[in-house]
Amino acid sequence: GTITASTGTTASAQTFTTGEIFSVTSGLNKGQLYAVVEPIWDIYAANAGPSGNMGLPTANAITLTSGVTQQTFEGGLLQYTPGSGGAVLVPVGSVVLTGLPNGGSFTLAVGQTMALSALVYSTSGQALTGRYISWVSTNSNVLSVQASGSSATVTAVGGGNATVLASSGG
């Protein structure tokens, strides 16, 4: 039948015992065909399917080399990890660096280090834990970054200017 998702996007849907196929009829993915099948299907159904916060799928599921299966939806990402079950990952709204002086700019002498941390928040301002954070220096000849999860140590390795960036979820 025809459905309207919580996001306002419309689709034709065909439900099966282990999933559902959507032919998107409006919005950014108009004309696309996506399936939601096990093991993501159970998580999607438990979160009210297209009428819930996830809306319609925006891609088919993929299985990562780690064995984790994930699928993107209008309202976030559903993830299934063998042995530990499913998770709903809402979109990242911002990543905030802590450990910086007021204003965010700092000067280090060559060899000096500074410890930084990154806090990840949803678009509604909710703190998100367990998210992968990517750290980078815009000039590794000036500032090196040694990262471990949500923490990083930056080291001045040469003269000049550089920016430290932390990102999560794109």
Secondary structure as GFF3:
##gff-version 3
##sequence-region A 1 170
A	DSSP	beta_strand	2	4	.	.	.	ID=ss1
A	DSSP	beta_strand	10	16	.	.	.	ID=ss2
A	DSSP	beta_strand	19	24	.	.	.	ID=ss3
A	DSSP	beta_strand	33	37	.	.	.	ID=ss4
A	DSSP	alpha_helix	40	46	.	.	.	ID=ss5
A	DSSP	three_ten_helix	49	51	.	.	.	ID=ss6
A	DSSP	beta_strand	62	63	.	.	.	ID=ss7
A	DSSP	beta_strand	69	73	.	.	.	ID=ss8
A	DSSP	beta_strand	76	81	.	.	.	ID=ss9
A	DSSP	beta_strand	85	89	.	.	.	ID=ss10
A	DSSP	beta_strand	92	98	.	.	.	ID=ss11
A	DSSP	beta_strand	113	122	.	.	.	ID=ss12
A	DSSP	beta_strand	127	128	.	.	.	ID=ss13
A	DSSP	beta_strand	134	137	.	.	.	ID=ss14
A	DSSP	beta_strand	143	148	.	.	.	ID=ss15
A	DSSP	beta_strand	151	156	.	.	.	ID=ss16
A	DSSP	beta_strand	164	167	.	.	.	ID=ss17
###
